[in-house]
Amino acid sequence: MPRKRLNWQYNEERQEFTTPAGVVRLRDVAAILADYAQCRIDLVGAWTGWRIRGSRLIPPHGSARGPAITPHNAAAFNRWVNSEPLMPRQPERQRAHLRLVHSR
């Protein structure tokens, strides 16, 4: 079955596509492709605020020069977690009872 032809129109002067869903600028398409090629991604959903820049996972309100999770330190952290022995659970301590003392 042949594919249905898309009803897209390209405006050379304005450099934008008119599609059934709306207008898409050529500049926006180029920016999205450049972001994916350079791995510049802003996450959404449960990860809103986290960003990927190259091989770095940057937390919300962090900067590109600040702390980030890289494949190297994520692997090192994973090895450290797996090498640590599990601590035996300590019995809960009895809470100390506080008493109000009046001074005269």
N, C-alpha and C positions, 0 to 999 in steps of 0.2 A: 504494500500500500504506500503510495507516495506521501511524502511529508507535506503538511499544509504550509503554505507560504506565510511567513510572519508579516504582519502589516506594520512594518517599521519604516519610517521616513527619516532621512538624514538631511539636516540643514547645514550646508557647507559654511555659510556666512556666520551662523551662530555656533557652529561646531557642537550640535546636539542631536540626539535621536529622539523622535517622537514615537512613542510606543502606545499600545492600547492601555498600558498601566500608567502612563505619564511620560514626562520628559526626563531624559538621561543625558547629562552633559559628558562630552568626550573627555574633558579634564578629570571628571570624577572616576570614570572608568580607568584612565591612566593612573590615577592616584591609588586606586584599589589594587591594581596589578603591581605597582611599585611596592606597596606595603607588603603584599604577599611575597614578592621576590626577595625583599630585604628582611622578612620575618618581623614586621612591625604590626602587632595585632593587639587590639584592646578587647579584653574579654567581657562578656555580659552574663546575665543570669546570676547563678550563685557565686560566680567569680567577678562580679562587677567591681571595677576599680583596679583589678590586676591587669598588668600589661606584659606582653612579650616583646622584647627588643633583641633581635639576634638570638643568642642562645640563653638569654637571661630572663627569668620570670621575676618581675618586679612587683612588690606588694603595693596596695593602695597607699597613696600619699608618699610613695618612695620616689627617688630620682634615679636616673640612669647611672649615676656615680655612687649611689648608696647601696645598701645591702640588697642582694638578689639571690635567687636560687639558680645556679647554673648546673648543667649536667654533671660537671666534675664534683661540686660540693654536695649535690643531691646524692650521688653515688657514695661519696665518703660518709655522709650522714647515715645513709641506709646501712652501710657496713658497720658503723659504730653501734647503731640501734640493735642490729642482729647479733653483735658480739657481746653486748652487755648481758650478764646473767639476770634473770628475773629476781627481784628482791622479794623475799618472803613477806607476806602480809603481817604486819605487826598488829597485835590485839589493841583495840581501842583503849586508850587510857580513861580512867574515871575522871570526870570533870571535877575540878576543885569547887567546893561550895563557897561562895562569897558571902561574908557577913558584914553587915553595916555596924560599925563601932562608933559610938558617940564619945567624943572627948569632952571632958569637963574642965 
